[in-house]
Structures are given as C-alpha cells and as structure tokens.
Amino acid sequence: MIALNVNGQPTQVHVEPDTPRSWVLRHVVGPLVVAGVLSVAVVGVAAAHHGWSGYDASKTLTLTGIIKEFGYEHPHGSVRLETPGKTWIVVLAPPSRMENRGLKRETLAPGTTATVVGYPNRTEPDEMRAERITIAGKTTELR
C-alpha cells in the first residue's frame, strides 16, 4: 500500500495480513451479531401480528352500530363501533385488501352505520375480528 510520509513524499507501507483476532471478528462475530439482530426483528414482527387463534370462531357475532373512529393502517384496519349497550373494537382486513375489494377509507367515516359479522376475541371482551362488513347495503368480504 502507498501512503504519504511526514514530508508528503510517497512511501511504501507494509500491511499485516488478517490476524486471527480480526479474522474471528470479521467472519464469526459480525455474522452472529447480524443474525441476532435479524432474529429479534422477526420475533417482534411475529408478536405484533398475533394471528387469529385469539378469536373464537365457534361464536359468530352480528353487530350493527355507528362507526365512531376508524383506522386504516397496516397490519389491519379497525373501527370503533358503538352498538346499543357496548362499544366494540372491530379488527378489519389490511387496507390493501379492503381497497382491492372496494371498501375505501372514506366509506368508514365516523357517523356511518355499519353491520359486521365476525368472531369475539377470547381475552378482550370488547374486541372482535370481522369476516365481513356491510355499509349502505354493500357487503365486503374481508377474509
């Protein structure tokens, strides 16, 4: 390798080949650190997307109420549906699926009457997963 000496003149510099320590850091420790970080990221994503086993598919609910709030974010959209005697958090499909099936963001506006059919959450008594939603006479299949 060529470098400049203190007088600004080019000089040849001898570079030692990889020492055992630097080889271990580069070829063993580095990849292990990367693998560990990726593992934690994957577990975090998997935990955030909880799956559907938390909902009781043996108990079908049909609820009609007024949408009070809506969320149109990934991984799933949602509405807060006020029904007589109870307000529910209704988990919908991902926004891309709802868009593809004709359920636009503006359709879920607060004040809109909606009917949802789906399954109650096993541990959260005010939450359900919707299989379909009907607004203004139009039913959209969410699954």
C-alpha positions, -999 to 999 in steps of 0.1 A, spaced: 0 0 0 12 35 -8 9 63 18 25 97 23 53 102 48 57 132 71 74 152 43 45 145 19 65 120 -1 50 87 -13 63 57 7 56 20 7 37 8 38 37 -29 48 2 -41 59 0 -72 81 -24 -99 68 -55 -105 88 -46 -116 123 -65 -144 139 -84 -119 161 -95 -97 132 -105 -128 111 -127 -140 140 -143 -106 144 -150 -103 106 -160 -138 98 -176 -151 131 -187 -124 154 -200 -100 128 -223 -125 111 -236 -137 146 -244 -101 156 -263 -96 123 -282 -129 128 -291 -119 163 -305 -85 153 -325 -101 125 -339 -128 148 -351 -101 173 -367 -82 144 -385 -112 131 -398 -122 166 -410 -86 171 -429 -87 138 -444 -121 146 -455 -109 180 -471 -78 166 -491 -98 141 -508 -121 166 -527 -144 142 -563 -154 145 -562 -180 172 -571 -154 198 -607 -152 183 -634 -177 190 -647 -189 156 -673 -210 173 -692 -179 183 -704 -158 154 -714 -122 162 -735 -99 141 -733 -63 153 -749 -32 139 -739 2 151 -724 36 144 -687 40 134 -671 64 160 -635 61 148 -616 42 122 -580 32 115 -568 24 80 -533 13 89 -512 -19 85 -513 -46 96 -551 -44 99 -577 -16 97 -602 -12 125 -633 6 136 -647 16 169 -683 6 166 -709 19 190 -737 -6 194 -766 -4 219 -751 -10 253 -715 -15 242 -687 -1 221 -666 -26 201 -631 -25 186 -636 -43 153 -605 -56 136 -608 -55 98 -586 -66 69 -554 -50 58 -560 -17 39 -547 -30 6 -573 -59 7 -601 -36 17 -592 -12 -12 -590 -42 -36 -624 -53 -26 -640 -19 -29 -640 -8 8 -624 27 6 -612 47 35 -639 73 32 -666 45 34 -656 40 71 -662 76 81 -674 84 116 -712 86 119 -717 58 93 -739 29 102 -723 -5 97 -731 -42 103 -702 -65 110 -702 -103 112 -672 -120 129 -658 -136 160 -652 -123 195 -617 -121 210 -611 -148 236 -594 -124 261 -605 -89 251 -643 -87 258 -647 -55 236 -629 -67 205 -640 -88 175 -625 -98 142 -648 -91 113 -653 -115 84 -675 -91 65 -688 -56 68 -719 -41 53 -722 -3 48 -750 13 28 -763 -20 15 -729 -31 2 -712 -61 18 -674 -65 17 -658 -99 25 -627 -92 45 -610 -127 46 
